Amino acid sequence: MSSRLWTVAALVAVTVTMSSCDADTAPKDTPKPSATNATGATNAESSASSPNPPPSPAQPTTWAAGLCLDVQMPKPDSQLPGLADCSLATAGAQITKLVYQGNGPVECPKDTDGMLDTPTGQQPPRTACLRNRRAPHPGDVGKGGGILRVGDCTLIENEPVVSVEERACFDGHGPGRVRSFTKTKKACTRKIWSYAYKWQGSYVCVGPGEDAKKVGPQYELATCLTAPKTKKRKTVFGTENAIVGGLKKVSCKARKAWGKVVGYVSIEFECRRPADYSVTSSTTTYGLPFGLDPYPAITCIRRL
């Protein structure tokens, strides 16, 4: 791990009354009149006109579009998903579409928060595209889940085979933010600081930081550092000052304090004032930066 250092410029109740006759005053051969309700209808008529309510419909047991599940994406590994009434708080996600099993990444809606295969025994087997009933929505652009699309960020491993994993973006530039999907490699790499990876039949074109294992600046803002040891080194960019042994933190009150971190940027940008220096953290081979780690790769420093 070495670094390079350079100077920068810039949510009716209905009351029913009943009337009756006194049994002692009514003639014996006269039948008692039927009790009537408030509208004049007899009890028998009232009963006949008020049938029993229909039974509640049976709860569905087969997954289908429009139904809800009792899980929220991303689903905890230990939780077995089941159907839930969409009107209840237990409903975590809604099935927006069922597609052929395994075709979720291609056929699910772009705002899908997650995908689950239908339960064993349901025929034919399908993959359910799910959207959470409430936030968070990992399927939104840059949030780290769902369908990979332009604006999402990635972690890409190129060996032994290309593996593209979506992750949440750190900032508006990456790491490894998807810029486009292209049919050819050249259509991507002709753009500066763009990298093309063959994946699922096309090329995913991403920006820097796609292989960074750590996401976040190497040095936090306002961190003070001692003066680094440097050595001149020839690279494809010319002669540069390489930092030997890395940057060392120190109390800002210490007499050895030489500089303070005032920002950090992705590799394709430059530090601006009030920074006096920019340090690029990278693993180098023959003077070329590889395996940029962490992201953002450039630390902006102001001389004290």
Buried (B, 14 or more C-beta within 10 A) or exposed (E): EBBBBEEBEEEEEEEEEEEEEEEEEEEEEEEEEEBBBEEEBEEEBBEEEEEEEEEEEEEEEEBEEEBBBBBBBBBEEEEEBEBBEBEEEBBBBBBBBBBEBEEBBEBBEEBBBBBBBBBEEBEEBBBBBBBBBEEBBBBBBBBBBBBBBEEBBBBBBEEEEEEBEBBEBBBEBBBBBBBBBBEEBEBBBEBEEBBBBEBEEBBBBBBBBBBBEEBEBBBEEEBBBBBBEBEEBEBEEEEBBBBEEBBEEBEEEEEEBBBBBBBBBBBBBEBBEEBBBBBBBBEBEEBEBEEBBBBBBBBBBBEE
